[in-house]
Amino acid sequence: MYPFTYTKAADTREALNAGRRGGRYIAGGTTLVDLMRETVERPGSLVDISALPLREVTVTKSGGLRLGALVRMAEAAAHPKVRSLYPVISQALELSASAQLRNMATIGGNIMQRTRCTYFRDVTAACNKREPGSGCAARDGYNRSHAILGTSDSCVATHPSDLAVALAALEATLHLLGPDGERTMPFAEFLLQPGSTPNREQALKTGELITAVEIPAHPRPLRSGYLKVRDRQSYEFALTSAAVALHIGGGVIRAAKVAAGGVGTVPWKLPAVEQALIGERPSDRLWTEAAGHAADGARPLTHNGFKAELLTRTVERQLRTVGGTA
């Protein structure tokens, strides 16, 4: 591990001042510390923001939900309002990492976590995300766990967060605070596809801090859930996953929100699946036909072609689970 300075910010102003000078924010440390140990990340300065007042879970006036960036994953998953209003979020969180990590990791940190691509974490391997212009060893290497959607010639790494898939499906908004003041951003615009600059992963400005995640109010009744398919049941990242939220009124699907994980370079919204559902009555035939659009545009590699069919089956299964057939 390389030398670095450490500052614990007493308030938001102190944190932002340190961030403006190039300090890296840290709270639970469940991702950044690992990357520092492996010398993938070499920050010269760490700014501990764990004392900042960003730990509230509140229902908004419109009926949505706001999660402070420093709410622990375990706290958010167990919160009665999260569980009752948006089960998909609780389920995504509970299927993430291990219990010990969920007790430490924060909502903001979970969104900011970097890929688990083995080539990214191996400093001897070519990786454009870690060292721009060095190449992508995963493209011609063992790429079973890599992305089939949103890839480029520069990078095929997946985004690892389960929570982010649920937030993408629910069309969440991020609240940000930086040296230039406050701003909001659609979550869909925050995580960036690799293109030719895979080293730029989020649309954050220098020194900017996530303060909260807000899920907008969705029409009720709302049924939602998260399904994760992985090689083993515990402490494993997704081969594919599906977050589904459906508003069914009068026996007809009035609104549908669907996103996938484990298959994209970012959490992958599935608008073609959503459009196939709206205005239709739940049925076995509908779930199959709608899920058939899940892998549209997939670009499989040597070892991960199975993911297209696995994604389709996962989306279909979760549509059936959430929507039923009545």
N, C-alpha and C positions, 0 to 999 in steps of 0.2 A: 504494500500500500504506500502511495506517495504522500509526502507531508502536506498538511492542509491546516487552515485556521478554523476555529469553531466559535460561533457567536450564538447565544440564545437571546432571541428578540423578546423584549419585554412588552412591546406593543406593535401595532401595525406600522406606525411611522418608522420605527427602528428597523423593522423587517424590510420595508420598501427601500429605505436608504441603503441597506446592505445589499439588497438585490440589484439596485441600480449600479452598484460598484462591481457587480459580477458574481456575487454570492449565490450559491445554489440552495434553494429551500429544501428543508428536510423535516419530516414529522415522525412517522412511524419508522422510517428507514428500511422497510422490508425489501425494497428493490435497490435503492441507491447504494446502501452499504455493501450489498452483495457485489454490485458492479465495481465498486471501488476495490474490494478485495481481489477481484479478478483483473484489475487494472484496465477494465474496459472504460470506466469513467475515472477521470483524474481531476476533480474540481480542486481549485486552490483554496476555496473558502466555502464553508457550510454555514447556513443560517437556520437555526432551529426555530421553527414557528409553532411548536406544540403548545405554547402558552397563550396564543392568540384566541380571542373569543369567537370561535367559528365552529361551535359544537352543538348548535341547536337543530332540532327537527321540528318544523312548523308546517301547519296547513295554511295555505295562502287564502286571501279573501275570496278568490275565484273558485276555490276548492281544489287547487293543485297542491303540490308538496315541495317544500324547500329543505334541502339537506345541507348543513354547514360542511365546508370542505374538510374540517378536522373531526367530524363524526367518525368514530371507528366503524369498520365494516360490521363487526358483531353487533354493535349498538343499533345501527341502522336496520340490520336484518331482523332484530328482535323488537323493534319499535312497533307498538300496536297500530299506529296510523299507517305506517309503511305496509304492514302485513294486511291491513283491511282495505286500504285504497289501491295499492299496487303490489299484489302478491308476486308479480314477475320480478320485482326488484329484490324482495326478500329471498326468493328462490335463487336468483342469480348470485347473490352474495353468499348464501349458505352453501352453494356448490363451488365456491372459490377457495383456493388455497387450503390451509389447515386451520383448525380452531385457534391454535396459538397465533398464527399470522393474522387471522381476522380480528383478534383481540388487540393487535398492534396497528395494523394498516388502516389508513384513513380513506375516506371517499375521494378526496382530491388526489392523493397519492396513487390510488388504484387506477384512476383515469390516466395518470401520467406515466404509468409503468411502461418499460420498454420491452421489446420483443424477447421471447425465449429462444429464438433461433440459435442453434448451437454454434453456427459459424460466426454470428455476431459476438458471442461470448468467448470465442476462442481467438485470442489476440494474434495468433499465428496465421489465421485464415483470412482470405480476402473478403472484405465486407465494406460495401459503399456506405452503409449506414454508420459504421464506426469510423471509416477512413475514406472519405469521398474520392472516387477515381481509382480505387484499388481493385474493383471487380466484385462479383457476387459468387462466392463459392457454392452457394446453395443451388444455383440454377443447374449446374452439372454434377452436383454432389448428391447426397442422400436427402431427398426433399419430401419425404412422406408427410411430414407435419406442416408443410408450407402452404402458402395461399394459392387459390385458383381464381380469385376475383380481385381486381384492383392492382394487379401486378404490373411490373415494368421490366425492361431489360436491366435495370439497375438494382432491383430488389424484389424478393418474393416472400418476405417474412410476414407472418401473421401478427395481428395485434392480440395480446393474450387476455385482455380483461373480459370477464363475464358480465360484470356490472355495465360496462360500456355498451354491450349489445342491448340490454334492457333500456338503457337511456336513449340509444339510437331509435329503437322501436317506438318509444313514447315521445320522441321529438323534444327532448329536454333542452334547456337553455343553461348556459354557464354565466355566472356572475364573476367578473374579473376586476381586480384592483391593481393599479400600477402607478408609476411616477406621474403619469398624465391624468390620473383620476380613474373613475369607475366606468365600466362598460359591460354590455351583455353580448353574448354570441351564441347562435344556435349550435348545439352540440355537434350537429352534422358538419359544421365548418371548422371545428376545433382540431380534430385529428386528421392529418393530411395523408393522402395517398402518396406513394414514394415518387412516382414520376422519375425525373432525372436528379432529384435532390432528396434521396431517402434519409439523409442525415437530419433533415428538418421535419420533425414529426408532429409538432403542434403549432397552432397559429398564435403563439404567445409572443408578446413584445418583451424586450429586455426588462427584467425586474418585475414582471407582472405576476400576480398571485391569484389563484383560484380561491374565491371566498365562499361560493355556494353553488349547488346544482339545483335547478328548479324544474320540476315536472309540471307541465301545464294541466289544467283541468281537462278531463276527457268526459264525454257524455256517459251517463249512467243508465242502466247497469253496465258495468264493464267487467268482463272476464279476462283474466290474464294469467300467464304462466311461462316458465322457462324450462327448457329441456336441454341437457348437456350430454353429448356422447363422447366418451373418452376410453382410453385403453384399460384403465383401471378405475375403480369406483372412488378412490380417495386420493386427494392431493395430486391431481393431474390436470393438465390443460386440455382444452377441447379439441377433438378432431373436427367436430362441428357442433353447433348449438342453434337453438331457435327460441327467440322471444316473441310471444304472440299476445296481442290485446285486441279483443273483439267487443263491440257494442252491438248487441242484438235486441231489436225492438219489434214487436208484432210479428215475431217469427222470421224476420229478415235482418241480415247483417247491414247495419247502418254505417259503421265505421270499422276499419281494420288497420292495425299497425303490426308489421312483421319485420324482424331483422334477424340476421344470422351471424354467428361467430365461428372462429376456428377455420374459416375458409377465405377470409378477406384480409387485405393489408390494413384495413380499418374495419370496425363493426359495419356489417353490410346490410343496408336497408333493402327491402325487397318490394319495390313499388308495383311490379307486374303481378306479384302474388296478391297484394292488397287490392289492386283494381279488379282482379278476377273474383274477389269475394264480395265486394260492395254491391248491395242490392239483391243478393242471392239468398236463398233459404239454405240453412245448414243441411248437408247431406254427405254421405260417403263419396258420391261422385264429385261433388264440389271440392272437397278437400284434396282429392287426387288430382283433379284438373288444375286447381290453383297452385298446388305444390309443384306441379310440372314446370312452372316458370322459375323456380328457386335458383337453379344453376344457369340461368340465361347469361351468356357472355363469359362463361368459365374458360380459363386457359390452363388446363392441367399440365403438369410436368411429368418427368419419367416415373416417379413413384407415388404420386398423389391423385391419379386419375379417379380412384375410387371415391374421392370426396364429393364429386358431383352427384352421384347416385345416393351417397350417404346423406348429403344435404337435403336432397329431394325427399327422401324417406323420413328424415328427422322433422322437416317442416310439416309434412303430411301428418305424422303422428301427433305433433303438438297442436295442429289445427283441430284434429279430432278430439284431443284431450280437453282443450279449452272450449271449443265450440259445440261439441256433442253433435247429435244428429236430429234433435227434436226441434 
